[in-house]
Amino acid sequence: MTAMSNRAKLGVVVASAVLLGSVAAGYVAVAAEPAPTTPPTTGNQAVTLAPGPRLLAITDRHVSTVAATDPAGSRTVSGLECLRAYAAAGTGICLKPETAWSYQMVVLDAALRQTRAISVPGLPNRARVSASGRMVSWTTFVGGDSYTSSGFSTRTGILDTRTGATVPSLEEFAITRDGRGYRNADVNYWGVTFTADDNRFYATMATGGRRYLVRGDLAARTVETLKENVECPSLSPDGTRLAFKEAIDADPARGWRLSVLDLATMRVTATAETRSVDDQAAWLDSGKLAYTLRRDDGQPDVWSVPADGSGAATLVIPGAESPSPLT
């Protein structure tokens, strides 16, 4: 893609997504770009999602892996095209083109074989797998909702890979906001992260121009608000902290600060990454976060920073995005 085309598309998306706080505008612009003219040629059999000391990432819109001990070194790139991907416990999720104008959510086994596929509306935006590999979630950026002045909103779904039970949209769930029942046609969700029990989850909910961290219960089909100005949460391996992007001065137009929320004290710690991070960070381990930043020409790189506010951001995987550890 050219820098000019990327900026043009990014401008359209940002202008259209004011209601949602410019939800992942950069990702939407890249997802809309055509596939690379020279795709990787390494076959699927060279990439595995089995647990091991490797990191999963997207390289030129294709699933790839690198050694965790040398992520900037050589990488193995598959022939599987995905715009977003994530994996855990040998289960992967891939948001991929279905036709020239539509996309699918595909569940993968450890050998990158498709086990289930669901057509999804809009442009791929977020993807997650629970630590056990049982639950998968996805968010897409869609247009046409009558309640939005911009015409854009999100859809977030969840699939139980064991039972096949599917939640097409979290907008079906009952809401408790600030301790009271709440309903509004403009509710949107994005950025699910699962707890260890595969039933509860955290996500972002937007309504009335405000964004909330919500805790959800799949069995009860409910969500409750916990805190404002928390977007794209990512639960730590021990379940005690959430990495998230925090809108500077609660204004997404000013960018986001990658931060960490202690769930016991609700104390927020800003990381040493001072650039605007428009991503759902992944925990590489209990102490480090990985996330995507884009260069001026729109090309992505994966960076890492300590979760406790110390240290400095470091480049992890050049020319890649959508990172996750293969735990």
TORZAZA-712616 format. One record per residue (C-alpha): x, z negated, y negated; residue in one letter. Coordinates in steps of 0.1 Angstrom, whole numbers, plus 5000, padded with zeros to 4 digits. Each point is the difference from the previous one (the first is absolute). Layout:
<recs>
XZYa
...
</recs>
This chain:
<recs>
500050005000m
501150044964t
500249724975a
497650184978m
497350045026s
500449645011n
499649874965r
497050224994a
498249885031k
500949644993l
498650034965g
496750135013v
499749725026v
501049724976v
497550124973a
497350015026s
500649665016a
499749774970v
497349795017l
502249935030l
503149904980g
501750335010s
500049925036v
503150165015a
499850294977a
503550115009g
499250015037y
496950214995v
502050264980a
502650035028v
497350015027a
498550304983a
503250205001e
500550275026p
502149935031a
503850074998p
500950365006t
502649905025t
498649715022p
502349805023p
500550155034t
500749695021t
497349965026g
497649715003n
501849875031q
503049904979a
498049744980v
498549695016t
497849734984l
501049755027a
501349674986p
503650004993g
502749974972p
498750304981r
498050084969l
497150254998l
499750224969a
498750334989i
502650274993t
498750324984d
496549925013r
501249945036h
500349695020v
503649885003s
502049705011t
503449854989v
502149725014a
499349674984a
503749924998t
500850334982d
496750134984p
501950234976a
501850175029g
498750275023s
496350015008r
497950155027t
497150214987v
497150115021s
497850304997g
496949794992l
498750044965e
498649694983c
499449924964l
499949625007r
501149825031a
500549655013y
500749845034a
500149675018a
500249895037a
500350365012g
496850124981t
500250244971g
497650134974i
500550344984c
498050144971l
500450385005k
498550334990p
497150115021e
499450334982t
501350144967a
497349794983w
499549695021s
501949725017y
499949785031q
500849655009m
501950025033v
501049725023v
503250055019l
501649855030d
503749915002a
500950365010a
498150144969l
497250125023r
496650004983q
497549765015t
497250014975r
499250204969a
497449964972i
499350244971s
500449824967v
498850104965p
502450054971g
503749974997l
502149765022p
501249704981n
500749695022r
500449935037a
500649685020r
500249875036v
499549645009s
503049825015a
498550025035s
499450374997g
496349965006r
498550054965m
500750294977v
498850064964s
500150284976w
499150074963t
499350344985t
499550114964f
496750184996v
497950164973g
496350044992g
498649655000d
497250004974s
500849644987y
503550094988t
500550154966s
503250175014s
498450135032g
502849845021f
499949705023s
501449885033t
498849975036r
501649745024t
499349995037g
501049805030i
500250095037l
500349775030d
502150215023t
499149785030r
496250024997t
499650314978g
497949804975a
500350174966t
499349894965v
499850324980p
500049824967s
500549644989l
497450064974e
497549905027e
501249645000f
498349714983a
502049864970i
500549654987t
501650014966r
501049674984d
497949815025g
496850204994r
498450305017g
500850334982y
498850365002r
500950304979n
500050375006a
503550044985d
501849795027v
503150165014n
502649885025y
503650105009w
503249875016g
498949805031v
502549775017t
499149815032f
500549645011t
501349915034a
496549955015d
499050374995d
496749884984n
500949884965r
501750224974f
500950024964y
499450294977a
499450104963t
496550034987m
499250164966a
496849954981t
499049994964g
503550114989g
501649705017r
502149985032r
499949725024y
501849885031l
497449955027v
500149845034r
497850175026g
498449925033d
499450305023l
497649825024a
497949854972a
500350324979r
500849804968t
502649984973v
500749734974e
502150024969t
503149784997l
501950114969k
500050264973e
502650274993n
501350025036v
500350365013e
501150145033c
500849685018p
502449985030s
500049695022l
503449855009s
500949985037p
499349625000d
496750054983g
500849774970t
500750254972r
498650324986l
502250264984a
498050194974f
500150214969k
499049814968e
498850204970a
502249914970i
497849794976d
497150095024a
500250364987d
500850275026p
500950244972a
503149784993r
501150035037g
500449755028w
502449735009r
500749945037l
499349645006s
499449745028v
497049765002l
500449675019d
496649965017l
500349625002a
500749944963t
498850334986m
503450014981r
501250354991v
503750095001t
501150334984a
502750185019t
503250134985a
498650355000e
499150074964t
498950365003r
496350085005s
499249995037v
496850195008d
500049945037d
498949765028q
503349845009a
501049945036a
501949695012w
503250105017l
500449645012d
499049664987s
502250044969g
500150364989k
497550264988l
500150375002a
498150244977y
500050354986t
501250114965l
500050354987r
502750184981r
499450194968d
499550325021d
497349825021g
502249975032q
499749665018p
502549745010d
499549685020v
501449694983w
500349645010s
500149674981v
500049635011p
496549845000a
501149674983d
500950154966g
503849995006s
502550285004g
499550364989a
498250315012a
502050225023t
499450365012l
499250005037v
498850355011i
500750294976p
497450275000g
497349815019a
496849804995e
497349805019s
502549765016p
499249755028s
502249805025p
499550095036l
499449645012t
</recs>
